[in-house]
Amino acid sequence: MAGSKTREITITSSNGAFSILKKGLFLKQDFDFEGLATLRHLLSNEKARLLHVLKIENPGSIYGLAKKLGRDFKTVNEDIKLLERFGFIELTEEKTKNRIRHKPELLIDTLTINLKI
């Protein structure tokens, strides 16, 4: 990872409800949500722990990450997909023997959240 990578999420108020608009590499419709439930889900303690393990231990696969976290593969994989969707991580395909494994790699080191009321 070269240099500092930052993602920005803007939370706006509209008709008494909050919605989330992600700025960056993706289209607006990919990141327009109603309410803060998605943000809470995205910023859970488990995802923070997952990101920390990715940064510190650099596991070679999603399976390896799940083992390091002591969590079920399926739930870790779901967390990975959400974090990938928001541009926090990237999955790199690596061929080993007769299998292709997906190595999660951390893309950011800073997250900025703006709240517009």
Protein Blocks (a to p, Z undefined) as FASTA:
>chain_A
ZZjdddddddddeehiacdddedjbcfklmccedjklmmmmmgmklmmmmmmmmmnopab
fklmmmmnopafklmmmmmmmmmmnopaccddddehjbccdddddfbfbdcddddZZ
